[in-house]
Amino acid sequence: MGAGRAREPTSAADEGGIDLSHRKAEHVKVVLGRNVEGRYRYWDDIQLVHRALPELDFEEIDTSVTLLGHALRAPIVITGMTGGFPDAAKINQNLAQAAAEVGVAMGVGSERAAILKGQYPESYSCVARFPVPLKFANLGAPQIIPQRPGDRVVGPDEVRSAMQLIGADVLAVHLNFLQEMAQPEGDRRAKGCLARIGELAATFPVLVKETGAGISRSVAEELRDRHVRAFDVSGTGGTSFAAVEHYRAVDQGAVREARIGKTFWDWGIPSPISVLELVPLGLPVIASGGVRSGLDVARAIALGASAAGTAGGVLRAAATGYEETRHELELFVHELKVAMFLTGSRTVADLQRAPYVVTGESRAWLHR
Ligand SMILES: Cc1cc2nc3c(=O)[nH]c(=O)nc-3n(C[C@H](O)[C@H](O)[C@H](O)COP(=O)(O)O)c2cc1C
């Protein structure tokens, strides 16, 4: 299905009783209205070692990088969040305009709503108007295999449409099985996803991302062997989708899923640990999950990440306006530069060699 042939927007429940538009709107509302952060800040466990004599001038610092063949002014990615309901257009537009001006990468949220259901394609396509240096389309692993009899699944045509809709350079396939387990209407089938990701990655440039529970080395190795080009770890310690779904389930009176969301609130691999596990594989690693400042970006780079990503760190600004979003991103870049100065790192490659110490709970993970 071509993007131009998308069905008219619908707001009624779709096949399978799922109203995706409503669900995507609720996710934004819950993240903005409740505390859904992980209970432990793993990034604070990564301490960069101060260099009292930087032996360089602040003005010399160069934050530019090349990520997946695209030149960015800073190693920062706004990871996929939204689309598929009317107000999402404003959020995505604010993010795209700010990302283009600051020179960082961005992704949109799952395009399932537009591609499989024809809902609000303009809430994604608005991104195509801005010269964002690297754009990620987004589709979920549960949608690449049939979940229910007669389900339409994502194949090459749908991927092409998803990429064209926003003018994407790379497809992000998200893994969100923790979230699905805490969703009253969640998808429970996962068998066959690996092979299907391999088929898509043989044709399209594919990055695989988690959504807040991290990726282990063994899973990354399986994906690397199936042509996947990059990873976004999206580990534990930032936005908890178990928490988000907990609040939705409470509101819906779904007792079992409300309980699952609470029990598994902090489930997953801490973001910095996932980065350390994946970097030796030699593919670009985006560090995300709890990145809330330019100092966290610097910590991620020191661990060997190619870039750091944030979603929850910019959502509030994006829901407010373009100026606020640009301002927040500029603060991230400035904090990154301060950390580079204080570690004597003129370039991002220098920062990747900066000494660091792992403390706290993250240290225990290193010795498991
Ligand atoms: C409101 C919201 C919606 C999200 N929707 C998606 C999505 O559709 N697809 C996806 O791959 N990730 C989605 N994410 C996950 C983020 O990309 C990211 O992996 C996760 O939030 C962890 O990063 P953070 O701690 O910086 O928020 C969403 C995050 C938020 C906050």
The ligand as a Gaussian input file, in Angstrom:
#p B3LYP/6-31G(d) Opt

LIG

0 1
 C        5.282000       8.591000      24.384000
 C        6.251000       7.575000      23.851000
 C        5.878000       6.777000      22.770000
 C        6.774000       5.838000      22.238000
 N        6.410000       5.123000      21.118000
 C        7.342000       4.355000      20.490000
 C        7.084000       3.745000      19.231000
 O        5.998000       3.885000      18.673000
 N        8.073000       3.011000      18.648000
 C        9.300000       2.844000      19.249000
 O       10.182000       2.212000      18.670000
 N        9.560000       3.383000      20.459000
 C        8.627000       4.136000      21.075000
 N        8.925000       4.735000      22.277000
 C       10.162000       4.329000      22.989000
 C       11.307000       5.288000      22.820000
 O       11.767000       5.376000      21.488000
 C       12.482000       4.853000      23.719000
 O       12.985000       3.627000      23.229000
 C       12.096000       4.686000      25.179000
 O       11.143000       5.638000      25.572000
 C       13.314000       4.848000      26.109000
 O       13.902000       6.112000      25.978000
 P       13.651000       7.286000      27.052000
 O       13.983000       6.732000      28.397000
 O       14.563000       8.392000      26.621000
 O       12.215000       7.686000      26.943000
 C        8.059000       5.672000      22.826000
 C        8.411000       6.490000      23.916000
 C        7.547000       7.416000      24.428000
 C        7.989000       8.257000      25.580000

